[in-house]
Amino acid sequence: MRRSEFLRAVETEFQARASSLVNDLGLSAVGGRTAVEALADGTPPREIWLALCAEMDVPDNRRHGVGRQEPRGR
């Protein structure tokens, strides 16, 4: 998962709460850091995404494969 895919997934899943969650919510799975802090420290976006999903009780079927754009037609 790329950083852009992470941000797209967070926006899609959490909508209006996305910004406050990535900036303010401490995630126990990444040492109590926020998503923004963890990204800045070099934590892989996928690890942060899964930590955020666990913290927010996102169902498993909405955790995998999100954030990807549809392939462009040729």
N, C-alpha and C positions, 0 to 999 in steps of 0.2 A: 504494500500500500504506500503510495506517495503522499507527500504532505497535502497536495491539492485534493487527492481522493479523500484523505482524512477530513479536511475542512468541508468538502462537499457532503460527506456522510453525516457529519455532525449537523450541518444546516438542514439536511433532509430529515433526519430523525428528530431533532429537538426544536427546529424552527425558531420561534421567537426567543427561546431560552438558550440557544446555542452559544451566543457570545458570553453570557454570564457563566455558563457551565465551563467553558474552556479557560476563562480568565479567573474564576473564583473558587471552583470546586476542587478541593484537595483529594487526590486519588490515592487510596492506600496501596494499590498494586504498583505504583511508581514512586513509592517513598513519601507519600503525602504531598507531593508536588501537584500543581495545577497542570492541565494539558499544555498550556503555553510554556510553563517552566520546563516541563519534561521535553518538549520539542526543542527548546533552546539548548538543553543539556545533551541533545543528541539521541534521545530515546526514540526507537523506531515508531513511526506513526501507527502502525498496526497494533503494537503493544499498548499504546495510549488509547486507541479506539476500543480495544477489548476491555481495558481497565474502566473506561468511561461507561461502556455498556454494562459491565458487571455492577458498577456503583449505582447506576440508574435503573437496574433491573430490566434491561432491554431483552426481549425474548431472543433465543438463539437463532431463530429463522430470520431475524433482521440484523444480525451481526456480521454475516459473511457475504462478501461480494458487493457491498454497498460502496457508493462513492465513485464507481467507475462510470465513465461516459459511454454512451452507446457508440459502437464503431461507426466511423464515417463511411458512407457509401462511395464506391469508386466509379 
